[in-house]
Amino acid sequence: MSAIDTAHRRLCHSLLDAIEFGDIDAVADCYAPEMTMWFNVTGQESSREDNLKALVAGKDLHRRRTYDDRIVNTFEDGFVAQYTCQVVAHNGKKVSLSACLVAQVHDGKIVKLFEYLDSGKFRP
């Protein structure tokens, strides 16, 4: 493993662990100030600040959210993470989402995220 590979893997796991544990400050530490995120379900791009606000608002929506079965592949300027997002609602209902996160990294911080969720789970 190269130093870049190790650093990108560490950054990926730091991000997913921070989201899982609701540690918004740790999430913010993973992001560059100019970070943007695109989400396939909405087709919208959001700013770093909007993304952090959404994470704050969303962390109490579920009893638990875990990022399991992580497969991380790195490249020179980023990483791709495939995982299963397991969500447990306050009423006990469980939902499992297949997901993929593509990140562009510069100077050890995420500058661009592309999140892909199985959008079929969001249809009525």
C-alpha positions as CSV (number, residue, x, y, z in Angstrom):
1,M,0.0,0.0,0.0
2,S,1.3,3.4,-0.9
3,A,1.1,6.4,1.5
4,I,-1.7,7.9,-0.6
5,D,-3.7,4.7,-0.6
6,T,-3.4,4.5,3.2
7,A,-4.3,8.2,3.7
8,H,-7.4,7.9,1.4
9,R,-8.6,4.7,3.2
10,R,-8.1,6.4,6.5
11,L,-10.1,9.5,5.4
12,C,-12.9,7.3,4.0
13,H,-13.3,5.3,7.2
14,S,-13.0,8.5,9.3
15,L,-15.8,10.1,7.3
16,L,-18.1,7.0,7.5
17,D,-17.3,6.4,11.2
18,A,-18.0,10.1,12.1
19,I,-21.4,10.0,10.2
20,E,-22.3,6.7,11.9
21,F,-21.5,8.1,15.4
22,G,-23.2,11.5,14.7
23,D,-19.9,13.4,15.2
24,I,-20.5,16.4,13.0
25,D,-17.2,18.1,13.9
26,A,-15.3,15.0,12.8
27,V,-17.2,15.0,9.5
28,A,-16.4,18.7,9.0
29,D,-12.7,17.8,9.6
30,C,-12.8,15.5,6.6
31,Y,-14.1,18.2,4.3
32,A,-12.3,21.0,2.5
33,P,-13.9,24.4,2.9
34,E,-15.1,24.4,-0.7
35,M,-16.5,20.8,-0.6
36,T,-19.6,20.0,-2.6
37,M,-21.8,16.9,-2.6
38,W,-24.0,15.6,-5.4
39,F,-26.7,13.1,-4.5
40,N,-28.3,10.8,-7.1
41,V,-31.7,10.6,-5.4
42,T,-32.3,14.3,-5.7
43,G,-29.9,15.1,-8.6
44,Q,-28.9,18.2,-6.6
45,E,-25.5,19.4,-5.5
46,S,-25.1,20.9,-2.0
47,S,-22.4,22.9,-0.3
48,R,-20.3,21.8,2.6
49,E,-22.5,23.9,5.0
50,D,-25.7,22.5,3.6
51,N,-24.4,18.9,3.9
52,L,-23.3,19.5,7.5
53,K,-26.7,21.0,8.4
54,A,-28.5,18.0,6.8
55,L,-26.3,15.6,8.8
56,V,-27.2,17.5,12.0
57,A,-30.9,17.4,11.2
58,G,-30.8,13.8,10.2
59,K,-28.8,12.3,13.0
60,D,-31.9,12.2,15.3
61,L,-34.2,10.7,12.6
62,H,-33.0,7.2,13.3
63,R,-32.2,5.1,16.3
64,R,-29.1,3.8,14.6
65,R,-27.4,4.0,11.2
66,T,-24.4,1.9,10.4
67,Y,-22.1,1.6,7.3
68,D,-21.4,-2.1,6.9
69,D,-19.6,-4.3,4.5
70,R,-17.3,-1.5,3.4
71,I,-15.2,-2.0,0.2
72,V,-12.8,0.9,-0.3
73,N,-10.8,1.4,-3.5
74,T,-8.4,4.3,-3.9
75,F,-6.9,6.2,-6.7
76,E,-4.5,9.1,-7.0
77,D,-6.9,11.8,-6.1
78,G,-9.7,10.1,-4.2
79,F,-11.6,6.9,-3.3
80,V,-14.7,4.9,-4.0
81,A,-16.5,3.3,-1.1
82,Q,-19.2,0.6,-1.6
83,Y,-21.2,-0.2,1.5
84,T,-24.5,-1.2,3.0
85,C,-26.2,1.5,5.0
86,Q,-28.3,-0.2,7.7
87,V,-30.9,2.1,9.2
88,V,-33.0,1.4,12.3
89,A,-35.9,3.8,12.8
90,H,-37.3,4.8,16.2
91,N,-40.2,2.5,15.6
92,G,-37.8,-0.5,15.1
93,K,-38.3,-0.7,11.3
94,K,-35.1,-1.7,9.5
95,V,-34.0,-0.5,6.1
96,S,-31.0,-1.6,4.2
97,L,-29.6,0.5,1.4
98,S,-26.9,-0.4,-1.1
99,A,-24.7,2.6,-1.6
100,C,-21.6,4.0,-3.3
101,L,-19.6,7.1,-2.4
102,V,-17.1,8.6,-4.8
103,A,-14.8,11.2,-3.4
104,Q,-12.2,13.6,-4.8
105,V,-9.5,14.4,-2.4
106,H,-7.0,17.3,-2.4
107,D,-4.4,17.9,0.4
108,G,-6.0,15.3,2.6
109,K,-9.5,16.7,2.5
110,I,-12.6,15.8,0.5
111,V,-13.4,18.4,-2.0
112,K,-16.2,16.7,-3.9
113,L,-18.5,13.8,-3.0
114,F,-20.9,11.9,-5.2
115,E,-23.3,9.7,-3.3
116,Y,-25.3,6.9,-5.0
117,L,-28.1,5.1,-3.2
118,D,-30.4,2.4,-4.5
119,S,-33.1,4.9,-5.4
120,G,-35.6,2.1,-5.8
121,K,-35.9,2.1,-2.0
122,F,-37.4,5.6,-2.1
123,R,-40.2,4.8,-4.5
124,P,-43.7,4.3,-3.1
